[in-house]
Amino acid sequence: MTTDFLAVRGIRKSFGPVEVLHGVDLDLAAGTITALLGENGAGKSTFVRILAGDHRPDDGTISVDGKAASFHGVGDARDAGIRLIAQEIADAPTLTVAENIVLGAWPTRGGLLDRRAMQRMAEEALDLIGADLPLMAKVANLRLGERQIIEIARATIGTSKCIIFDEATAALSDAEARKLFHLIRRLAERGTAVLYITHRLDEVFTLADRVCVLRDGRVSLDRPTSEVTQDQVIEAMVGRAVAHARYSPGSSFSGAQPVLEAERLGSDAFADISFTLGPGEILGMYGKVGSGVQELAASLVGARTFDRGELFIDGKPAHFRHPAEAIAASIGHLPADRASEGLLPTLTLAENLSAPSWPRLARSGMLSGERLRSAYSRWHRKLRVKADATGDQIITELSGGNQQKVLLGRWLEAGSRILVLTEPTRGVDVGARQEIYRILVELAASGHAIIIATSDYEDVNAVASRALVLVRGRLIAEMPHDRISTETLTEAAGGGVHA
Amino acid sequence: MHDKLQFEAMTAMADIDANGGKTSFWRKTPESAALLAFLLAEIVFFSLSSPYFLTWGNWVNVITALSITGVLAAGGTMLLIAGQFDLSVGSGVAFVALVMALTVDSIGILPASALALVVGMGIGVINGFLVTKIGVNALIATLGTLAIFRGLTQSIGGGKNMLISNFDWAIWRPFLNIPLSALVFVLVAIVVGIVLKCSVFGRSIYAIGANENAARLVGIKTKRVVFLSFLLSGAFIGLGGLMSASQLGSTSGTTGLGLELAVVTAVILGGTSLKGGTGTMFGTVIGLLIVGVLNNGLTLMNINSSWQQAATGFLLILAVSFDQLRQRLVGRR
């Protein structure tokens, strides 16, 4: 075992009366990649901010290279060689790649910016991580993955011995994520201690040498990755064994009339898409970002229009011009981007859940708060929403997984029989993900017809009864239940397996 | 089961505290509490400085003085909650009063009043059309109609002061010595308050202001609701124009000048967020009263009306700064 670069012992931190971290120990060795997992609220971000010098611990010690360290600010942690690459990219989009890489560490000569030295520094930083970017390009013109490379290059400038990645792949495509993993491995080979924070288990097992799980402010697992299984990690995260929901074929609805039929649908984002959907089915529609899956789903629910082909609901032709028409045809949906398309952020849980049902719940145009609350309480327990049972909380106070459950409840209250769910588990932690799968399987068993439009093969793999794969707007594969697997899906989507 | 629920609720609460830190006091304090406290402080101050301040007659004066602004602010509250603006209310009031003055002698009081109301609603229709059908930003669209109707009023009216005779319903005092215009304001405030809080239309307004995209996706006809809100604001312009014509018994090119700013001040002061999605009619009434009491109190203390204007501006900045501070402490947005 190499020497530990960073040794953390007994870290405690409280905010007001609430202790968030109850004595956390962690060792980061030079040249190893440690994955840090934990559900929302487990204390991950607080812990990371302590390492980065942004928060001060109430108790406990941090030693760097065997010497006790005390960080009084982000600058101290920086000087000790600890860098944080935050979830949100924080660059200056109007500046060039080179300027962004040396941001804050500008080389000067006689008080003026030394452009040549800046170019050289930027070039060296990119070489170091084996990346290639046009130094003089404006950052605003780059793709998200490229901008993340700039963040990493910046983190390697000066003395950087430990780099912390916070949910680095959240916004990346598969190919970009693969590139990122490659860079991270190079950093580790060079002797950097890497702490990689993620929600995604598959990333842990492809990337990390060691896995550490935080639960309720304590370390609940800290072992080499090779010695643990996925289920052990999940159990450490949620504190109990998680039952995997799986769709079981042979449902009692086989032979029923299809509720939704698409015939050669086409628009600017997809073409020639034909499929049917019956009650009790969970149809997985898998494709990477840009494959047209999201646009196709949006066309089915009236959020977008298609200009070729026919859509039939219960055998009747349908051409929705407004989401309200799709809702009237008993179609409910979860949008791809929860924040910008799903949440009504200043409204309560009860208002959010009941929104599509307002016209039905109203008595001659008037809606009482009582009726909205009782609509909410019908679904609160069934969906196991972690919140006040009254539904009076503002929805943005909830975690991603719980928000998603409330948005799903919208369509249960509205009585929708067809559910088109786009990226249903995006930004949702492991425990809630399994709960959402369980809910979907139950809904299918009770006769709902469900489409999961997703770029996450785990969704399809976990619960789909049948899968469609889209590549560049074309339907290129249809798979029955027994052929669905991670390998077949990613192979069909043309990307190869993650990493 | 009950225990489990309670446990879940508690863990959920703990999560919030963990994220929000030590700010639960600020989170729980309703937005209107600080405003009410401020209003109360004003009242205590002015009642100490003038013995006349707390009399019934003076309170009737306060309400009457803000009745036109108040009726317009009811529409302004709906619009701002939906994330929209109507800056044309001041010049709209002047234009409506002009229509009244021009037609009342030839067609009679009732037909002229009806016409004036329709003209007000027409202004709302134009604004709503520009915003929802053409897609012009509400600030720009109503800034344009503000200038158009002010210009029309001045060119058609020729800058004269035009008398409107036999049209004094607004100052008639049917009971408790309260003028009808004040009663109209109270009625409008109550109706709009109920509509916002308890109707599908009202909830849709909040939903649109919170996230227009998401509102559309849950089936709300967002453009229709926004159009209707502008139409209602136009109806209040019509009503405000009639109240103005009746209270003054005349109209001129400067009628209603700056009313749009008084309306925006009251609505913002009342806690409606510029970003939309929050706010109440009750808050707006408090906002109106804070400004109204301030102006009334300063008048009683014999302070020049120019100073009143400066004081109102100061108050607005103070209130919004306080709200920013509160939001930062709550740690949201």
Chai-1 contact restraints between the chains, C-beta under 6 A:
chainA,res_idxA,chainB,res_idxB,connection_type,confidence,min_distance_angstrom,max_distance_angstrom,comment,restraint_id
A,F15,B,G21,contact,1.0,0.0,6.0,A-B,restraint_1
A,G16,B,G21,contact,1.0,0.0,6.0,A-B,restraint_2
A,G16,B,K22,contact,1.0,0.0,6.0,A-B,restraint_3
A,V18,B,D17,contact,1.0,0.0,6.0,A-B,restraint_4
A,V18,B,A18,contact,1.0,0.0,6.0,A-B,restraint_5
A,V20,B,A18,contact,1.0,0.0,6.0,A-B,restraint_6
A,G41,B,D15,contact,1.0,0.0,6.0,A-B,restraint_7
A,G41,B,A18,contact,1.0,0.0,6.0,A-B,restraint_8
A,A303,B,L217,contact,1.0,0.0,6.0,A-B,restraint_9
A,P323,B,R216,contact,1.0,0.0,6.0,A-B,restraint_10
A,P323,B,L217,contact,1.0,0.0,6.0,A-B,restraint_11
A,P323,B,G219,contact,1.0,0.0,6.0,A-B,restraint_12
A,A324,B,G219,contact,1.0,0.0,6.0,A-B,restraint_13
A,I327,B,G219,contact,1.0,0.0,6.0,A-B,restraint_14
A,P335,B,L217,contact,1.0,0.0,6.0,A-B,restraint_15
A,E341,B,N213,contact,1.0,0.0,6.0,A-B,restraint_16
A,E341,B,A214,contact,1.0,0.0,6.0,A-B,restraint_17
A,E341,B,L217,contact,1.0,0.0,6.0,A-B,restraint_18
A,G342,B,A214,contact,1.0,0.0,6.0,A-B,restraint_19
A,L344,B,A207,contact,1.0,0.0,6.0,A-B,restraint_20
A,L344,B,A210,contact,1.0,0.0,6.0,A-B,restraint_21
A,L344,B,N211,contact,1.0,0.0,6.0,A-B,restraint_22
A,L344,B,A214,contact,1.0,0.0,6.0,A-B,restraint_23
A,P345,B,A210,contact,1.0,0.0,6.0,A-B,restraint_24
A,T346,B,A210,contact,1.0,0.0,6.0,A-B,restraint_25
A,T346,B,G277,contact,1.0,0.0,6.0,A-B,restraint_26
A,T346,B,T278,contact,1.0,0.0,6.0,A-B,restraint_27
A,L347,B,A210,contact,1.0,0.0,6.0,A-B,restraint_28
A,A355,B,V218,contact,1.0,0.0,6.0,A-B,restraint_29
A,P356,B,V218,contact,1.0,0.0,6.0,A-B,restraint_30
A,P356,B,G219,contact,1.0,0.0,6.0,A-B,restraint_31
A,W358,B,V200,contact,1.0,0.0,6.0,A-B,restraint_32
A,W358,B,R203,contact,1.0,0.0,6.0,A-B,restraint_33
A,A362,B,V200,contact,1.0,0.0,6.0,A-B,restraint_34
A,G365,B,S199,contact,1.0,0.0,6.0,A-B,restraint_35
A,G365,B,V200,contact,1.0,0.0,6.0,A-B,restraint_36
A,M366,B,C198,contact,1.0,0.0,6.0,A-B,restraint_37
A,M366,B,S199,contact,1.0,0.0,6.0,A-B,restraint_38
A,L367,B,C198,contact,1.0,0.0,6.0,A-B,restraint_39
A,L367,B,V200,contact,1.0,0.0,6.0,A-B,restraint_40
A,K386,B,E8,contact,1.0,0.0,6.0,A-B,restraint_41
A,K386,B,A12,contact,1.0,0.0,6.0,A-B,restraint_42
A,A387,B,A12,contact,1.0,0.0,6.0,A-B,restraint_43
A,D388,B,A9,contact,1.0,0.0,6.0,A-B,restraint_44
A,A389,B,L5,contact,1.0,0.0,6.0,A-B,restraint_45
A,E397,B,I16,contact,1.0,0.0,6.0,A-B,restraint_46
